[in-house]
Structures are given as C-alpha cells and as structure tokens.
C-alpha cells in the first residue's frame, strides 16, 4: 500500500505546480519538509526519529484529552461521586480552627 498526501496552504487549490518531495512515503511541500528538518535538527534527532516522537506525543495528547473528558463527565455526576465515596471513602474532613483577626 502506498500513501501520497500533499500539504499546502491555499496555493495547491489554485492549480499552481506543487513542489513536493517524498518523505516517509508521503509527499509534502518543500517548506513543510524544511521546517520539519530544522525542528528535527534542533532536537538533535534524525527526521524519522523526530516524526516518530511527534506521533507519540500527539497520541499521548489525544489519550489525555479523552481521559480528561471522561473524568469531567464522571466527576460531574453526583451519583457517581457518591458511589465512589461509599466504596473507597470520601475525602477526609478537615477541621478548621477559627483564625484571630
């Protein structure tokens, strides 16, 4: 299976010639490739290793965002919070001593 993708910002749709080079089996425009290469070099990585790292970071961001959404739904439901507290114990109650003014 071969995948070809082209990334552009407006000029591709106008029918202008695209300047692309293969990159990991994907055709991208020269500006994008140069930017990715510069970022990889700044990180001290090969382009392939840099793209692998970016993909892993994006996967982690997606998982964290999904987990945060689930957390918001669960903690926003009082019945779920009560069931959790009944099973595992609620937060410890803290006695507050009056402060002198």
C-alpha positions in Angstrom: 0.0 0.0 0.0 1.4 3.4 -0.9 0.0 6.6 0.5 0.5 10.0 -1.0 -0.5 13.2 0.8 0.0 16.8 -0.1 0.0 19.5 2.4 -0.4 23.1 1.3 -1.9 26.3 2.5 -4.1 27.6 -0.3 -1.8 27.6 -3.3 -2.5 24.0 -4.2 -6.1 24.6 -4.9 -5.3 27.3 -7.4 -3.8 24.8 -9.8 -0.2 26.0 -9.3 2.5 23.5 -9.5 3.3 21.8 -6.3 6.9 21.4 -5.1 7.0 18.2 -3.2 9.5 15.5 -2.2 8.9 12.1 -0.8 9.2 11.9 3.0 8.5 8.6 4.8 6.3 7.6 1.8 4.3 10.9 1.9 4.8 13.8 -0.5 4.9 17.1 1.3 5.7 20.6 0.1 9.3 21.8 0.4 8.5 24.5 3.0 6.9 21.9 5.3 9.8 19.5 4.8 12.4 22.1 5.5 10.5 23.2 8.7 10.3 19.6 9.9 14.0 19.0 9.1 15.0 22.2 11.1 12.9 21.1 14.0 14.5 17.6 14.0 18.0 19.1 13.8 17.2 21.5 16.7 16.1 18.5 18.8 19.2 16.6 17.8 17.2 13.8 16.0 17.0 12.4 12.6 13.9 13.4 10.7 12.5 9.9 11.0 13.1 9.8 14.8 11.6 13.3 15.2 8.4 12.4 13.3 8.2 9.2 15.4 8.5 11.3 18.6 5.9 13.8 17.3 3.4 11.0 16.5 3.9 9.5 20.0 3.3 13.0 21.6 0.2 13.5 19.6 -1.1 10.1 20.6 -0.4 10.9 24.2 -2.2 14.3 23.9 -5.2 12.5 22.4 -5.4 9.9 25.2 -5.0 12.6 27.9 -7.8 14.7 26.3 -10.1 11.7 26.1 -9.3 10.8 29.7 -9.9 14.4 30.9 -13.3 14.4 29.2 -14.3 11.1 30.8 -13.0 12.5 34.2 -15.2 15.6 33.8 -18.3 13.6 32.9 -17.7 11.2 35.8 -16.9 13.8 38.5 -19.8 16.0 37.3 -22.3 13.2 38.1 -23.1 13.4 41.9 -24.4 9.8 41.9 -21.1 8.5 40.6 -19.1 10.6 43.1 -21.3 9.3 46.0 -20.9 5.7 44.8 -17.1 6.2 44.7 -17.0 7.8 48.1 -19.2 4.9 49.5 -16.9 2.3 48.0 -13.5 3.9 48.7 -14.2 6.6 51.3 -14.6 10.2 50.7 -12.1 13.0 51.2 -11.0 13.4 54.8 -12.9 16.1 56.6 -10.6 18.9 57.8 -11.5 20.8 61.0 -10.9 24.5 60.6 -9.9 26.4 63.7 -11.2 29.9 63.8 -8.4 32.4 63.0 -7.8 35.5 65.0 -8.4 38.7 63.1 
